[in-house]
Amino acid sequence: MFHSEASMSNYLYDSDKTQQFVSWFRQASPYIHAHRGRTIVISIAGEALQTPQFPYLIHDIALLSSLGIRVVLICGIRPQIEHELAMRGALPKYENGIRITDEIALSCVKAACGEVLASVESLLSMGLTNSPTMDIFINTATGNFITARPMGVRDGVDYCYTGEVRRVNAQAITRRLDDGCIVLLPPLGYSPTGEIFNLLAEDVAAETAIALKAHKWICVSETKGVFDQDHRFIEQLTLLEAQRMMSQELDVHLQQQLGNAIRACQRGVQRVHLIPRHVEGSILLELFSRDGIGTLISTDQFEHIRRANINDIGGLLALIGPLEEAGILVRRSREKLEMEIEQFLVQERDGTIVACAALYPFADEDLAELACLAVHTEYRGTDRGDIMLSYIEREARRLNISRIFVLTTRTAHWFQERGFRAAPIDTLPMARRALYNYRRNSKVFIKTLS
Ligand SMILES: CC(C)(COP(=O)(O)OP(=O)(O)OC[C@H]1O[C@@H](n2cnc3c(N)ncnc32)[C@H](O)[C@@H]1OP(=O)(O)O)[C@@H](O)C(=O)NCCC(=O)NCCS
């Protein structure tokens, strides 16, 4: 019982906080699950290193690693190089926004790299009781993973030791990630002739994300984000929209970032997140909350999906025929397929149907059946099944249907791992129950769409 109004209001206050925590934790948990085991490349602008918030940023990265995310970290060193140059009484030299790395600048680059690497490693080694990574020992790994070549002479300007990424040793990095290390990459590269080259941190990040086929590249940058012409913040851009944006007048730095993001997406990185460094906990917010705080540039996962038409019958039969033979999918005659072709969605690549699924709505009962989900054997292992399922879910929501069900004999676990729950046969819509084949004895699974 409460002894005073004050203690009761304290209780309510605490209970609100408890509720907030519980609901936050529940909301974050699917993301924790989804990101585990995935490779994420993170690049951080050198300016962030000079702020009091930097230790928190690094501890957040350590937290990601402790949650099973495979992290490659690249820190920019531009202001640190400037500082080193100033200490040596030398002036920075730039041409077209690119540093000319002469002998003096190169020694500053090496000094700055060493200093930054040491401070990041020391922060990752902290075991303070007030650090989120207390009791977790984070191993780091670094090495000669990047092969570089000189930028050379352009329009008569010799960029000296400023280089470009020539190759990323993805195998060696992967081995360190497999060992559970956070891989730290300085923006340096080595040439087969034994020279050292100063590289742009974001170039290294983009090329590394591409070489590792990383799930994401998170670019923690100085820019506050991407804004449209009316100064509205843009949360998401498809690859095409990002390409269109490049033709607008943009801040040079943003132009470089978008260019790198587009290159990474075009070459297989599914998602590039541009997030501002100024927001405390920005990486955690971006990864574990629904809306994030940055601008996401992604390839359109639904790009090659469309409604099937009568010309797709041959391709569909080629895809599902062997699965019907094997008893994995229910047999459909050509005539039935022709009659129901409008329920089918297909994903097409280079003239071949590589995936399909059908959606049969029972709108009166707020249900829809997902059927005939299949991915061509040669195209499996690249999330196509998940992408088809997301598309089907989106279609169901568009029809104001909140539950989808599936009947399956051999793929139960695949659906269960994606939020479907076993259900009795009598949960099926009446009309569908009448057609249930007791000899086939399929199991029913239902998913409530969020
Ligand atoms: C189910 C299916 C559409 C998924 O396609 P996909 O996204 O390309 O996925 P993959 O086949 O590469 O498998 C992805 C993951 O699901 C698992 N998986 C695949 N088939 C599974 C099954 N029948 N049961 C349980 N898990 C399965 C894979 O092992 C893999 O997990 P892992 O990476 O942890 O090993 C595809 O495997 C398929 O076409 N299967 C045959 C048709 C079928 O069963 N359709 C369902 C009709 S009800």
The ligand as an SDF file (V2000), in Angstrom:
LIG
                    3D

 48 50  0  0  0  0  0  0  0  0999 V2000
   12.1460  -21.5100  -48.5290 C   0  0  0  0  0  0  0  0  0  0  0  0
   12.8590  -20.7430  -49.6240 C   0  0  0  0  0  0  0  0  0  0  0  0
   11.8220  -19.9660  -50.4370 C   0  0  0  0  0  0  0  0  0  0  0  0
   13.8560  -19.7490  -48.9990 C   0  0  0  0  0  0  0  0  0  0  0  0
   14.5970  -19.1840  -50.0050 O   0  0  0  0  0  0  0  0  0  0  0  0
   15.9670  -18.3140  -49.7590 P   0  0  0  0  0  0  0  0  0  0  0  0
   15.6140  -17.0400  -49.1460 O   0  0  0  0  0  0  0  0  0  0  0  0
   16.7110  -18.2340  -51.0280 O   0  0  0  0  0  0  0  0  0  0  0  0
   16.6770  -19.0740  -48.6760 O   0  0  0  0  0  0  0  0  0  0  0  0
   17.6630  -20.3220  -48.6750 P   0  0  0  0  0  0  0  0  0  0  0  0
   17.1070  -21.5220  -49.3540 O   0  0  0  0  0  0  0  0  0  0  0  0
   18.9960  -19.8630  -49.0790 O   0  0  0  0  0  0  0  0  0  0  0  0
   17.6220  -20.5380  -47.1230 O   0  0  0  0  0  0  0  0  0  0  0  0
   17.7200  -19.4770  -46.1890 C   0  0  0  0  0  0  0  0  0  0  0  0
   17.7690  -20.0520  -44.8180 C   0  0  0  0  0  0  0  0  0  0  0  0
   16.5850  -20.8340  -44.5950 O   0  0  0  0  0  0  0  0  0  0  0  0
   16.9500  -22.1870  -44.3190 C   0  0  0  0  0  0  0  0  0  0  0  0
   15.9860  -23.0700  -44.9730 N   0  0  0  0  0  0  0  0  0  0  0  0
   15.8320  -23.2970  -46.2950 C   0  0  0  0  0  0  0  0  0  0  0  0
   14.8540  -24.1960  -46.4860 N   0  0  0  0  0  0  0  0  0  0  0  0
   14.4070  -24.5360  -45.2730 C   0  0  0  0  0  0  0  0  0  0  0  0
   13.4170  -25.4280  -44.8030 C   0  0  0  0  0  0  0  0  0  0  0  0
   12.7120  -26.1850  -45.6490 N   0  0  0  0  0  0  0  0  0  0  0  0
   13.1930  -25.5210  -43.4940 N   0  0  0  0  0  0  0  0  0  0  0  0
   13.9030  -24.8000  -42.6210 C   0  0  0  0  0  0  0  0  0  0  0  0
   14.8780  -23.9170  -42.9920 N   0  0  0  0  0  0  0  0  0  0  0  0
   15.1260  -23.7990  -44.3060 C   0  0  0  0  0  0  0  0  0  0  0  0
   18.3380  -22.3770  -44.8960 C   0  0  0  0  0  0  0  0  0  0  0  0
   19.0400  -23.4190  -44.2320 O   0  0  0  0  0  0  0  0  0  0  0  0
   18.9360  -21.0170  -44.6470 C   0  0  0  0  0  0  0  0  0  0  0  0
   19.3060  -20.8610  -43.3140 O   0  0  0  0  0  0  0  0  0  0  0  0
   20.8450  -20.7570  -42.9070 P   0  0  0  0  0  0  0  0  0  0  0  0
   21.3990  -19.6820  -43.7600 O   0  0  0  0  0  0  0  0  0  0  0  0
   20.7690  -20.4200  -41.4680 O   0  0  0  0  0  0  0  0  0  0  0  0
   21.3740  -22.1260  -43.2000 O   0  0  0  0  0  0  0  0  0  0  0  0
   13.6740  -21.6710  -50.5600 C   0  0  0  0  0  0  0  0  0  0  0  0
   14.5240  -22.4700  -49.7740 O   0  0  0  0  0  0  0  0  0  0  0  0
   12.8120  -22.5780  -51.4100 C   0  0  0  0  0  0  0  0  0  0  0  0
   12.4540  -22.2150  -52.5210 O   0  0  0  0  0  0  0  0  0  0  0  0
   12.5010  -23.7500  -50.9370 N   0  0  0  0  0  0  0  0  0  0  0  0
   11.6940  -24.7190  -51.6460 C   0  0  0  0  0  0  0  0  0  0  0  0
   10.2530  -24.3070  -51.7210 C   0  0  0  0  0  0  0  0  0  0  0  0
    9.5910  -24.2130  -50.3690 C   0  0  0  0  0  0  0  0  0  0  0  0
    9.8610  -24.9550  -49.4500 O   0  0  0  0  0  0  0  0  0  0  0  0
    8.6540  -23.2540  -50.2800 N   0  0  0  0  0  0  0  0  0  0  0  0
    7.8030  -23.0730  -49.1430 C   0  0  0  0  0  0  0  0  0  0  0  0
    6.4770  -23.5560  -49.5900 C   0  0  0  0  0  0  0  0  0  0  0  0
    5.3870  -23.7450  -48.3140 S   0  0  0  0  0  0  0  0  0  0  0  0
  1  2  1  0
  2  3  1  0
  2  4  1  0
  2 36  1  0
  4  5  1  0
  5  6  1  0
  6  7  2  0
  6  8  1  0
  6  9  1  0
  9 10  1  0
 10 11  2  0
 10 12  1  0
 10 13  1  0
 13 14  1  0
 14 15  1  0
 15 16  1  0
 15 30  1  0
 16 17  1  0
 17 18  1  0
 17 28  1  0
 18 19  1  0
 18 27  1  0
 19 20  2  0
 20 21  1  0
 21 22  1  0
 21 27  2  0
 22 23  1  0
 22 24  2  0
 24 25  1  0
 25 26  2  0
 26 27  1  0
 28 29  1  0
 28 30  1  0
 30 31  1  0
 31 32  1  0
 32 33  2  0
 32 34  1  0
 32 35  1  0
 36 37  1  0
 36 38  1  0
 38 39  2  0
 38 40  1  0
 40 41  1  0
 41 42  1  0
 42 43  1  0
 43 44  2  0
 43 45  1  0
 45 46  1  0
 46 47  1  0
 47 48  1  0
M  END
$$$$
